[in-house]
Amino acid sequence: MVKNYLSEHLSFDQAQIVLESEDVGGKKSLHLNGICIQGDIRNANQRIYSSQEIGKAVKTLNEQISGGYSVLGEVDHPADLKINLDRVSHMITKMWMDGPNGYGKIKVLPTPMGQLIQTMLEAGVKLGVSSRGSGEVDSQGRVQGFEIITVDVVAQPSAPGAYPTPVYEHLMNTLGGNKAFNIAREVQGDPKAQKYIAESLMNIIKRLK
């Protein structure tokens, strides 16, 4: 069997995402906790991940994290396993098993894409998650040799099996969206400028509704 690129989308509700905010040294840190991949069921992509396969993949990823490896994730995700640093928005700090499902804790980073996610969440936008990995799929859709590369943050599906245009892409095509994104890159170290960018993005997001 051939090793395949595998991605599995879960909506905000499917992932049972819980938002947590903590203040460390005067700096607010935003975390997302929830299901990253579901086990022992046939999913929307007609694939079945056994809880044993997910458990092994979660154990391997946690060993990497414990060893000092940074598991970075992106806004939406590409059609390969490469991590694009200019699109990194968060870091997976922990994964664990609860029943047949693999759960994860995600820390939103103060990168341009991370600030985009934080702004959307604070504006009430419900975002989902999508695991990105590799494995072998047999004729019955069962996945073997599964390896989790990362978990990305994706747009919330509006209906079963139907994903809207990703909010990020919509922002980039909205008047002021691309400009705000480029400015955000240039003023990462300026709190006042970042506050202005966050307010601008919230106004843009409100106009998308």
Backbone torsions as a table, in degrees:
resi	resn	phi	psi	omega
1	MET	NA	149.3	-177.5
2	VAL	-94.3	139.5	176.6
3	LYS	-70.4	125.7	-176.0
4	ASN	-112.0	153.3	170.4
5	TYR	-77.6	127.7	-176.0
6	LEU	-126.2	132.4	173.8
7	SER	-136.4	138.6	-177.6
8	GLU	-131.6	119.5	-177.6
9	HIS	-90.8	138.0	172.7
10	LEU	-130.0	133.2	178.8
11	SER	-72.9	171.6	177.2
12	PHE	-53.9	-45.4	-178.2
13	ASP	-72.7	-41.3	178.7
14	GLN	-61.7	-40.0	-178.2
15	ALA	-77.9	-10.5	-179.7
16	GLN	52.9	46.7	-174.4
17	ILE	-67.7	134.1	174.8
18	VAL	-117.5	128.1	179.0
19	LEU	-93.1	135.4	177.7
20	GLU	-129.4	139.5	178.4
21	SER	-127.4	130.8	178.3
22	GLU	-132.8	149.3	-178.2
23	ASP	-108.3	113.4	-179.7
24	VAL	-119.5	112.8	179.1
25	GLY	61.7	33.6	178.8
26	GLY	83.3	0.8	179.2
27	LYS	-112.1	127.8	-179.3
28	LYS	-80.3	132.8	178.6
29	SER	-121.1	129.2	-177.5
30	LEU	-105.8	133.4	179.8
31	HIS	-125.9	150.2	174.0
32	LEU	-121.2	129.4	175.7
33	ASN	-118.1	137.2	176.6
34	GLY	171.5	-175.0	179.1
35	ILE	-73.9	130.8	177.7
36	CYS	-102.3	-28.8	177.0
37	ILE	-155.0	136.6	-176.8
38	GLN	-96.1	139.1	-178.3
39	GLY	-112.3	158.4	174.3
40	ASP	62.6	24.1	174.0
41	ILE	-137.1	156.0	174.5
42	ARG	-84.8	118.3	-174.4
43	ASN	-88.2	-173.7	-176.5
44	ALA	-62.5	-24.9	178.0
45	ASN	-90.1	10.6	178.9
46	GLN	63.6	28.6	177.0
47	ARG	-111.7	151.2	178.6
48	ILE	-122.5	120.4	174.9
49	TYR	-103.5	118.9	178.3
50	SER	-72.5	152.2	179.1
51	SER	-62.0	-28.7	178.3
52	GLN	-66.9	-42.9	179.3
53	GLU	-65.0	-43.4	179.6
54	ILE	-65.1	-41.6	179.7
55	GLY	-58.3	-43.3	179.5
56	LYS	-65.9	-40.6	-179.7
57	ALA	-66.4	-40.8	178.8
58	VAL	-64.3	-42.3	179.2
59	LYS	-61.1	-44.0	179.6
60	THR	-63.1	-43.5	-179.3
61	LEU	-65.1	-40.9	178.7
62	ASN	-64.7	-34.6	177.3
63	GLU	-65.5	-37.3	177.2
64	GLN	-65.0	-43.9	-180.0
65	ILE	-63.7	-44.5	179.0
66	SER	-62.7	-28.8	179.5
67	GLY	-82.9	3.7	177.0
68	GLY	96.6	4.5	-179.8
69	TYR	-81.2	131.8	179.3
70	SER	-88.9	116.5	178.2
71	VAL	-93.6	100.6	-174.9
72	LEU	-96.5	148.3	178.0
73	GLY	-126.8	166.5	-175.4
74	GLU	-120.9	168.7	168.7
75	VAL	-80.4	126.0	-171.8
76	ASP	57.2	-166.5	170.9
77	HIS	-159.7	154.6	-178.1
78	PRO	-77.7	175.4	-178.8
79	ALA	-91.0	34.6	175.7
80	ASP	-151.9	-175.8	-175.1
81	LEU	-96.4	1.8	-178.5
82	LYS	-73.0	138.6	174.9
83	ILE	-93.1	119.9	179.9
84	ASN	-94.2	110.8	-173.9
85	LEU	-60.3	-30.1	-178.8
86	ASP	-74.6	-9.4	179.1
87	ARG	-114.3	4.8	-179.4
88	VAL	-66.3	132.8	-177.9
89	SER	-125.1	-18.3	-174.0
90	HIS	-158.3	173.9	-179.9
91	MET	-134.8	135.1	176.3
92	ILE	-83.4	119.2	-176.5
93	THR	-98.8	-17.3	-178.0
94	LYS	-166.4	145.3	171.1
95	MET	-134.5	151.2	-180.0
96	TRP	-155.8	165.4	178.3
97	MET	-100.8	140.8	172.5
98	ASP	-140.6	104.9	-172.2
99	GLY	67.2	-137.4	-178.3
100	PRO	-85.2	-4.3	-172.3
101	ASN	-101.5	150.0	175.9
102	GLY	-97.3	120.5	-179.7
103	TYR	-102.3	158.7	178.0
104	GLY	-146.1	155.7	172.8
105	LYS	-113.9	124.0	-174.9
106	ILE	-115.2	128.6	177.0
107	LYS	-103.1	120.6	178.5
108	VAL	-74.5	128.7	-176.6
109	LEU	-94.1	156.0	179.7
110	PRO	-81.9	42.9	174.8
111	THR	-91.4	168.4	176.7
112	PRO	-53.8	-42.8	-179.9
113	MET	-72.7	-33.7	177.0
114	GLY	-66.3	-39.8	178.3
115	GLN	-67.8	-31.6	175.6
116	LEU	-63.8	-45.5	178.1
117	ILE	-61.6	-47.0	-178.6
118	GLN	-61.0	-42.2	179.6
119	THR	-62.4	-43.3	179.8
120	MET	-64.9	-43.0	179.7
121	LEU	-63.8	-42.6	180.0
122	GLU	-68.2	-22.9	177.8
123	ALA	-86.5	-0.5	177.4
124	GLY	94.2	8.8	178.4
125	VAL	-74.7	130.2	178.5
126	LYS	-91.7	117.9	-179.4
127	LEU	-109.6	148.6	178.0
128	GLY	-104.5	-172.9	177.9
129	VAL	-129.4	159.3	178.6
130	SER	-145.2	119.2	178.3
131	SER	-74.6	147.5	178.6
132	ARG	-129.4	124.1	-177.6
133	GLY	-163.1	-162.8	-179.9
134	SER	-140.5	158.6	180.0
135	GLY	175.9	173.6	178.4
136	GLU	-102.3	135.6	-178.4
137	VAL	-117.7	123.1	-179.6
138	ASP	-85.8	-178.0	-175.6
139	SER	-65.3	-18.1	178.8
140	GLN	-94.2	1.4	179.8
141	GLY	85.3	8.2	-179.8
142	ARG	-83.2	133.8	-176.2
143	VAL	-94.9	132.8	176.8
144	GLN	-128.5	157.0	179.8
145	GLY	60.7	36.8	-174.8
146	PHE	-72.2	136.5	176.9
147	GLU	-133.8	124.6	176.9
148	ILE	-86.2	125.3	176.6
149	ILE	-91.7	-46.5	178.3
150	THR	-167.0	178.6	174.0
151	VAL	-127.3	124.2	-178.7
152	ASP	-101.3	160.1	176.0
153	VAL	-99.4	128.8	-175.1
154	VAL	-129.3	168.7	179.0
155	ALA	-68.7	150.1	179.6
156	GLN	-74.6	127.8	176.0
157	PRO	-62.2	140.3	179.6
158	SER	-87.5	-19.0	177.8
159	ALA	-156.2	159.3	179.6
160	PRO	-53.7	123.5	177.3
161	GLY	78.1	1.4	-177.5
162	ALA	-125.2	116.2	179.3
163	TYR	-103.9	133.5	177.5
164	PRO	-76.2	174.2	173.8
165	THR	-58.9	129.0	-179.8
166	PRO	-52.2	139.7	-177.8
167	VAL	-58.2	-37.8	180.0
168	TYR	-59.5	-47.7	-179.1
169	GLU	-64.3	-37.7	179.2
170	HIS	-64.1	-41.7	178.2
171	LEU	-60.2	-42.4	-177.1
172	MET	-66.4	-23.7	-179.8
173	ASN	-98.6	3.0	179.8
174	THR	-95.1	145.2	178.9
175	LEU	-54.9	119.3	179.0
176	GLY	95.2	-18.9	-177.7
177	GLY	-64.2	-50.9	-178.6
178	ASN	-66.2	-38.4	178.9
179	LYS	-63.2	-45.4	179.9
180	ALA	-62.7	-39.0	179.6
181	PHE	-63.8	-45.4	-179.4
182	ASN	-65.5	-38.8	178.5
183	ILE	-65.6	-37.8	-179.8
184	ALA	-59.1	-36.0	177.7
185	ARG	-62.2	-38.2	-171.1
186	GLU	-82.9	-17.3	-173.6
187	VAL	-121.7	32.9	-177.1
188	GLN	-58.3	-30.4	-176.8
189	GLY	-93.1	5.9	-176.9
190	ASP	-111.9	102.9	-176.7
191	PRO	-57.8	-41.5	-178.5
192	LYS	-65.0	-42.6	179.6
193	ALA	-66.4	-38.4	178.8
194	GLN	-64.8	-37.6	178.0
195	LYS	-62.9	-41.2	179.0
196	TYR	-63.9	-42.7	179.3
197	ILE	-62.4	-43.2	-179.7
198	ALA	-60.5	-43.2	179.5
199	GLU	-64.7	-39.2	179.3
200	SER	-64.2	-42.9	-179.9
201	LEU	-66.0	-37.8	178.5
202	MET	-63.8	-38.4	177.1
203	ASN	-64.7	-39.8	178.8
204	ILE	-64.7	-43.7	-179.8
205	ILE	-61.9	-41.6	178.9
206	LYS	-60.1	-32.9	-179.3
207	ARG	-75.0	-14.2	179.4
208	LEU	-78.7	-21.0	-173.7
209	LYS	-73.6	NA	NA
